Amino acid sequence: MQFAKKFELENYNPEDPDPWLALYLDRSIQMDDDAKAALLISMSSFSRAAVLPVARPIARLAIIFIHALNYLVPARFTSSKTLHRLIYWGLKNFVSPEANFLILRHFHIGSEILAFVSSNIPGVEVETYPIRPRTLEDVKENIFLRHDLNLYNFVIRLNTKLRNDDISIRPPNTLNFDCITDGPFELSDFPNRWTNFIDVQSAIEIYTPLYQLFLSESDFWRAANSLQLDETVGLYVARILNAPEYIGLVNNKHPMVPLSTMGAGFRLMLHGLAAESLHAILREYKRLGRINEPDQPVRSAY
């Protein structure tokens, strides 16, 4: 899964510069090299050019139809188990290796970011429930739904503790980066047959109405609006690091003013990018911490 090998400078032609190579080399937004390469490979794929323009309008029409169905038949059949088995089947048979890599990687990143917040607020300890899938089979364990529940439960438990004990989030004397992985996550190889060609954005657009169909209206609404908690978690981390500039990189904002679920697929892409960027920033802080005095706060590298 060394996707970064695709972007090598010997392929550079000044008379015909590759825009994807420029984006890969640019470091204005921090991101793991292989994750960035996987994302750019997916964004530049035939699938995104040919499948996404067809899948997106169909998926959004389906969202409207299912939304109406949920109001007309509020007690209809729902099944998280069926949903996750369908997602697993689709990922295994149709989704590209780089897209599967980004999807499974996201759960590791989300778990580590919440663990970082929990371990860096003095006087507060919030139990977290990490999701660390290694294979596509692990998707069957309801990990998409659990990911959303983990986030909301974390926000509720953290802020209950902060309110009850009158504690504010501020930079600790010593930052704890033990939960941040500095290196690749333990992921298995992914299927790479000729049928595995769907890019990550098309896959997300296709799966969004399926998510709505097999979950209750409240579960789907909660999942869609969890994306706007990017700003909330970003603020937690920014206060811990004393680095408010990070919030400028967050696009999913203002969770008290929910956005339409129609754009959930695109916002999920922004959510993944924000999580990758924040994790890369925390990794850089961790690396800086190795060359600073252990009892001194670690300052920003940017």
C-alpha positions in Angstrom: 0.0 0.0 0.0 2.8 2.4 -0.9 0.7 4.7 -2.9 3.2 7.5 -2.7 5.5 5.7 -5.2 3.1 6.8 -8.0 4.2 10.4 -7.5 7.9 10.4 -8.3 9.8 13.4 -9.7 11.4 11.5 -12.6 8.0 11.7 -14.2 8.0 15.5 -14.0 7.8 17.4 -17.3 8.1 21.2 -17.0 6.3 21.6 -20.3 3.3 19.5 -19.1 3.3 19.6 -15.3 1.0 17.2 -13.6 -1.5 19.1 -11.3 -1.8 16.0 -9.1 1.9 15.9 -8.6 1.8 19.5 -7.6 -0.9 18.8 -5.0 1.0 15.8 -3.7 4.3 17.7 -3.2 2.6 20.7 -1.6 2.8 20.7 2.1 0.6 23.7 3.0 -1.9 21.2 4.4 -0.3 18.4 6.4 -1.2 14.9 5.5 0.4 11.5 5.6 2.2 10.9 2.3 0.5 7.5 1.5 -2.9 8.8 2.5 -2.5 11.9 0.4 -1.3 9.8 -2.6 -4.2 7.4 -2.2 -6.6 10.3 -2.1 -5.1 12.0 -5.2 -5.1 8.7 -7.1 -8.7 8.3 -6.3 -9.6 11.9 -7.2 -7.8 11.6 -10.6 -9.3 8.2 -11.5 -11.5 7.3 -14.4 -14.2 6.3 -11.9 -14.4 9.8 -10.4 -14.6 11.3 -13.9 -17.2 8.8 -15.2 -19.1 7.3 -12.3 -19.4 10.3 -9.9 -21.4 12.6 -12.3 -23.9 9.8 -12.7 -23.9 8.5 -9.1 -24.3 11.8 -7.4 -27.7 13.0 -8.8 -29.1 9.5 -8.5 -28.0 9.3 -4.9 -29.4 12.7 -4.0 -32.8 11.8 -5.6 -32.7 8.6 -3.6 -32.1 10.6 -0.4 -35.2 12.7 -1.1 -37.3 9.6 -1.8 -36.1 7.8 1.3 -36.7 10.9 3.4 -40.3 11.0 2.3 -40.6 7.2 2.9 -39.4 7.6 6.4 -42.2 10.1 7.2 -44.9 8.0 5.4 -43.8 4.7 7.0 -42.0 5.7 10.2 -42.0 2.2 11.6 -40.5 0.5 8.5 -37.8 -2.2 8.6 -34.3 -1.0 9.5 -31.1 -3.1 10.1 -27.6 -1.9 10.9 -26.4 -5.4 10.4 -27.7 -5.6 6.9 -26.3 -2.2 6.1 -22.8 -3.1 7.2 -22.9 -6.4 5.3 -23.9 -4.6 2.1 -21.1 -2.0 2.7 -18.6 -4.9 3.2 -19.8 -6.6 0.0 -19.5 -3.4 -2.0 -16.0 -2.5 -0.6 -14.7 -6.0 -1.2 -16.0 -6.4 -4.8 -16.1 -2.9 -6.3 -14.2 -0.3 -4.4 -10.6 0.4 -5.3 -7.7 -0.4 -3.0 -6.8 3.2 -2.4 -10.4 4.0 -1.4 -10.6 1.1 0.9 -7.3 2.1 2.5 -8.6 5.6 3.2 -11.9 4.4 4.6 -10.4 1.9 7.1 -7.6 4.3 8.0 -10.2 6.9 9.0 -11.5 4.9 11.9 -7.9 4.6 13.4 -7.4 8.3 13.0 -10.8 9.2 14.6 -10.1 6.9 17.6 -6.6 8.4 18.1 -7.8 12.1 17.9 -10.5 11.4 20.6 -7.9 9.6 22.8 -5.6 12.6 22.4 -8.2 15.0 23.7 -9.1 12.7 26.6 -5.5 12.3 27.7 -4.6 16.0 27.5 -7.2 17.7 29.7 -5.9 17.7 33.3 -8.4 16.5 35.8 -10.6 14.9 33.1 -10.7 11.3 32.0 -13.2 10.2 29.4 -13.4 6.6 28.4 -13.0 6.1 24.7 -13.9 3.1 22.6 -11.4 2.9 19.8 -12.3 1.3 16.4 -9.3 -0.2 14.7 -10.3 -2.3 11.7 -7.6 -4.3 10.1 -9.5 -6.0 7.3 -12.7 -5.3 5.3 -14.3 -8.1 7.3 -14.2 -5.8 10.3 -16.7 -3.5 8.6 -19.4 -6.1 9.5 -19.1 -5.1 13.2 -21.3 -2.0 12.7 -18.2 0.2 12.7 -19.8 3.1 10.8 -22.6 3.4 13.2 -20.3 2.9 16.2 -18.0 5.7 14.9 -20.9 8.2 15.0 -22.1 7.0 18.4 -18.5 7.2 19.8 -18.2 10.8 18.7 -21.5 12.0 20.3 -21.0 10.0 23.5 -17.5 11.4 23.8 -18.8 15.0 23.5 -21.5 14.4 26.0 -19.3 12.7 28.6 -16.4 15.1 28.2 -18.6 18.2 28.6 -20.6 16.8 31.5 -17.3 16.3 33.3 -16.1 19.8 32.3 -19.4 21.4 33.5 -19.6 19.5 36.8 -16.1 20.2 37.8 -15.9 23.7 36.3 -12.9 22.8 34.2 -11.8 24.6 31.0 -9.8 23.1 28.2 -6.3 24.7 28.2 -2.8 23.7 27.2 -1.4 21.1 29.7 2.2 21.5 31.0 3.2 18.4 29.1 1.5 17.1 26.1 0.8 13.3 25.9 1.1 11.8 22.4 1.2 8.2 23.4 -2.1 7.5 21.5 -0.8 9.0 18.2 0.7 6.5 15.8 3.8 7.7 14.1 3.8 5.3 11.2 1.5 3.1 9.2 -1.6 1.5 10.7 -1.9 -2.3 10.7 -4.1 -2.8 7.6 -4.4 -5.9 5.4 -4.0 -5.9 1.7 -7.2 -5.0 -0.2 -8.8 -6.7 -3.1 -7.4 -5.5 -6.4 -9.4 -7.2 -9.1 -10.6 -5.6 -12.3 -13.9 -4.9 -10.7 -12.3 -2.9 -7.8 -12.3 0.5 -9.6 -14.8 2.7 -7.7 -13.2 5.8 -6.3 -13.7 6.9 -2.7 -16.0 9.9 -3.4 -18.3 7.9 -5.7 -18.4 5.1 -3.1 -19.4 7.5 -0.4 -22.1 9.1 -2.6 -23.5 5.6 -3.4 -23.5 4.5 0.2 -25.1 7.6 1.6 -28.7 6.7 0.6 -28.1 3.1 1.6 -27.1 4.3 5.0 -30.3 6.3 5.1 -32.4 3.4 3.9 -31.2 0.8 6.5 -31.1 3.1 9.5 -33.8 5.0 11.3 -34.4 8.7 10.4 -32.8 9.8 13.7 -29.7 7.6 13.2 -29.2 9.0 9.7 -29.7 12.6 10.8 -27.3 12.1 13.7 -24.7 10.6 11.3 -25.0 13.4 8.8 -24.7 16.1 11.4 -21.8 14.5 13.2 -19.7 15.8 10.3 -20.2 19.4 11.6 -18.6 18.3 14.9 -15.3 18.6 13.0 -15.3 22.2 14.3 -16.1 21.1 17.9 -13.2 18.5 18.0 -10.9 20.9 16.2 -11.5 23.6 18.8 -10.8 21.1 21.6 -7.4 20.2 20.0 -6.6 23.8 19.1 -7.1 24.8 22.8 -4.9 22.0 24.0 -2.1 22.8 21.5 -2.7 26.6 21.9 -2.8 26.7 18.1 -6.0 28.4 17.0 -4.8 28.6 13.4 -5.8 25.0 12.8 -9.5 25.9 12.9 -9.0 27.7 9.6 -8.6 24.3 7.9 -11.9 23.0 9.1 -14.8 23.2 6.5 -17.6 21.4 8.4 -18.7 24.0 10.9 -21.5 25.4 13.1 -23.1 22.1 14.4 -25.9 24.1 16.0 -27.1 25.1 12.5 -27.4 21.7 10.8 -26.9 21.6 7.1 -29.1 19.6 4.7 -28.4 15.9 4.5 -28.4 16.3 0.7 -24.7 17.2 0.7 -23.7 14.6 3.3 -21.5 12.7 0.8 -19.4 15.7 -0.1 -19.1 16.8 3.5 -18.0 13.4 4.4 -15.1 13.9 2.0 -14.2 17.1 3.8 -14.5 15.3 7.1 -12.0 12.7 6.1 -9.6 15.4 4.9 -9.9 17.4 8.1 -9.3 14.3 10.2 -6.2 13.3 8.1 -4.8 16.9 8.4 -5.4 17.1 12.2 -3.8 13.7 12.7 -0.8 14.7 10.7 -0.4 17.9 12.7 -0.5 15.8 16.0 2.1 13.5 14.5 4.4 16.4 13.7 3.9 17.7 17.3 4.8 14.3 18.6 8.0 14.3 16.5 8.9 17.8 17.8 8.3 16.6 21.3 11.1 14.1 21.0 13.7 16.9 20.6 12.3 19.2 23.3 12.6 19.1 27.0 10.0 16.6 28.3 8.5 19.1 30.8 8.1 21.9 28.4 5.0 22.5 26.2 5.5 21.6 22.6 5.0 24.6 20.3 3.6 24.5 16.8 5.8 23.5 13.8 4.0 25.9 11.5 
